[in-house]
């Protein structure tokens, strides 16, 4: 093997070793992020269980839901007639 070929092989081996190190570091970073995400969701689920929360969003009975929708913020009647000049606001 000539001197130049040996040098090229050594350069390529060095480059491959660096690439391997970068890939291993990326793999460790991804694993750490996944672990952090898993711990967050585990804590979230435990908190929900501890406080007896079964769903992320509350369930309203039908009557209360209608009250909440048509309550004081929505008002009754035509919204176009409400305004500062008509005295109904």
C-alpha positions as a Python dict, from the first residue, in 0.01 Angstrom:
ca = {
    (1, 'X'): (0, 0, 0),
    (2, 'X'): (138, 334, -90),
    (3, 'X'): (182, 616, 151),
    (4, 'X'): (-93, 824, -8),
    (5, 'X'): (-346, 536, 2),
    (6, 'X'): (-268, 471, 367),
    (7, 'X'): (-320, 838, 446),
    (8, 'X'): (-658, 834, 266),
    (9, 'X'): (-769, 526, 462),
    (10, 'X'): (-665, 688, 791),
    (11, 'X'): (-854, 1008, 705),
    (12, 'X'): (-1165, 809, 617),
    (13, 'X'): (-1140, 604, 937),
    (14, 'X'): (-1106, 923, 1140),
    (15, 'X'): (-1409, 1077, 962),
    (16, 'X'): (-1616, 761, 1021),
    (17, 'X'): (-1523, 761, 1391),
    (18, 'X'): (-1640, 1123, 1420),
    (19, 'X'): (-1967, 1041, 1243),
    (20, 'X'): (-2023, 748, 1479),
    (21, 'X'): (-1967, 974, 1781),
    (22, 'X'): (-2212, 1233, 1646),
    (23, 'X'): (-2475, 966, 1581),
    (24, 'X'): (-2434, 821, 1932),
    (25, 'X'): (-2466, 1169, 2085),
    (26, 'X'): (-2783, 1234, 1883),
    (27, 'X'): (-2925, 898, 1988),
    (28, 'X'): (-2858, 977, 2356),
    (29, 'X'): (-3020, 1320, 2318),
    (30, 'X'): (-3334, 1169, 2162),
    (31, 'X'): (-3351, 904, 2436),
    (32, 'X'): (-3318, 1170, 2706),
    (33, 'X'): (-3595, 1384, 2550),
    (34, 'X'): (-3822, 1079, 2528),
    (35, 'X'): (-3750, 999, 2892),
    (36, 'X'): (-3836, 1355, 2997),
    (37, 'X'): (-4160, 1343, 2795),
    (38, 'X'): (-4251, 1007, 2947),
    (39, 'X'): (-4189, 1138, 3298),
    (40, 'X'): (-4403, 1447, 3232),
    (41, 'X'): (-4697, 1242, 3107),
    (42, 'X'): (-4654, 991, 3392),
    (43, 'X'): (-4674, 1278, 3641),
    (44, 'X'): (-4973, 1424, 3458),
    (45, 'X'): (-5159, 1094, 3470),
    (46, 'X'): (-5073, 1043, 3838),
    (47, 'X'): (-5199, 1393, 3922),
    (48, 'X'): (-5524, 1327, 3736),
    (49, 'X'): (-5568, 997, 3918),
    (50, 'X'): (-5487, 1152, 4256),
    (51, 'X'): (-5751, 1422, 4208),
    (52, 'X'): (-6000, 1176, 4058),
    (53, 'X'): (-6005, 1346, 3718),
    (54, 'X'): (-6123, 1105, 3453),
    (55, 'X'): (-6105, 1329, 3146),
    (56, 'X'): (-5906, 1631, 3035),
    (57, 'X'): (-6221, 1835, 2967),
    (58, 'X'): (-6520, 1862, 3198),
    (59, 'X'): (-6856, 1711, 3108),
    (60, 'X'): (-7150, 1943, 3152),
    (61, 'X'): (-7502, 1812, 3184),
    (62, 'X'): (-7725, 1922, 2899),
    (63, 'X'): (-7920, 2186, 3100),
    (64, 'X'): (-7607, 2353, 3238),
    (65, 'X'): (-7451, 2353, 2893),
    (66, 'X'): (-7747, 2542, 2747),
    (67, 'X'): (-7731, 2791, 3035),
    (68, 'X'): (-7360, 2848, 2979),
    (69, 'X'): (-7409, 2906, 2607),
    (70, 'X'): (-7703, 3146, 2636),
    (71, 'X'): (-7583, 3315, 2955),
    (72, 'X'): (-7520, 3684, 3020),
    (73, 'X'): (-7222, 3707, 2783),
    (74, 'X'): (-7431, 3605, 2481),
    (75, 'X'): (-7750, 3780, 2584),
    (76, 'X'): (-8092, 3737, 2429),
    (77, 'X'): (-8226, 3884, 2110),
    (78, 'X'): (-8054, 4036, 1812),
    (79, 'X'): (-7692, 4130, 1874),
    (80, 'X'): (-7703, 4395, 1601),
    (81, 'X'): (-7942, 4612, 1808),
    (82, 'X'): (-7712, 4617, 2112),
    (83, 'X'): (-7477, 4909, 2135),
    (84, 'X'): (-7391, 5217, 2333),
    (85, 'X'): (-7650, 5434, 2155),
    (86, 'X'): (-7953, 5210, 2209),
    (87, 'X'): (-7918, 5175, 2587),
    (88, 'X'): (-7936, 4797, 2594),
    (89, 'X'): (-7565, 4738, 2645),
}
